[in-house]
Amino acid sequence: DAGITQSPRYKITETGRQVTLMCHQTWSHSYMFWYRQDLGHGLRLIYYSAAADITDKGEVPDGYVVSRSKTENFPLTLESATRSQTSVYFCASRPAGGGGSSYNEQFFGPGTRLTVL
Amino acid sequence: AQKVTQAQTEISVVEKEDVTLDCVYETRDTTYYLFWYKQPPSGELVFLIRRNSFDEQNEISGRYSWNFQKSTSSFNFTITASQVVDSAVYFCALSEANAGGTSYGKLTFGQGTILTVHP
């Protein structure tokens, strides 16, 4: 199906474990983003990517690693999960360039609820 | 640094009341974009509106209206004749733009306002 998907939708893990959250989009959008949502903070940017093999840190990158070998995929890895990383994670994408009604609009995935025990 | 403040953490109204959600932003950019997103209880983020910094025209879409005032750095959102289905968390967000007017699209979100509409 066309769109942006995230997997898993729910994940429970333990402190110290490695966890990878997957994000896949079918629009061939150049830009992709990872945000985390926490009560009282809204959504905060973790990492973003302007194209395959181009990634950069956002506001809260510590403890996370990303890669983007293919345009359509943007996985987020917690190398050693901590309780403070319990959150809802949203992936988003948008096309590059200007013009058009979708210019600058980000399309969000359904989110992944991660619990770290 | 960019910042978005939604001072109202929670708002509770009765159906058919009008309600305004406040959003105040800070940015050094002269070109920027402002957004409102809705997050219903199901959890997904729904795009409502985008406004660029050069367009201060207010906008109305059905029961929704937005008031953008650069002089006060505010982008408030009003729901007229609220309905139970309007119950959600509403986020205001700000996006930078470079000198060419394009943007990587990184969003800075406010803390969100929880709106509850009672029947």
Interface residues (C-beta under 8 A of the other chain):
Chain A: Y31 F33 Y35 G40 H41 G42 L43 R44 L45 Y48 A50 G58 E59 V88 F90 A92 R94 G97 G98 N104 E105 Q106 F107 F108 P110 G111
Chain B: V4 Q6 Y33 F35 Y37 G43 E44 L45 F47 R50 F91 A93 S95 G101 T102 S103 Y104 G105 K106 L107 T108 F109 G110 Q111 G112
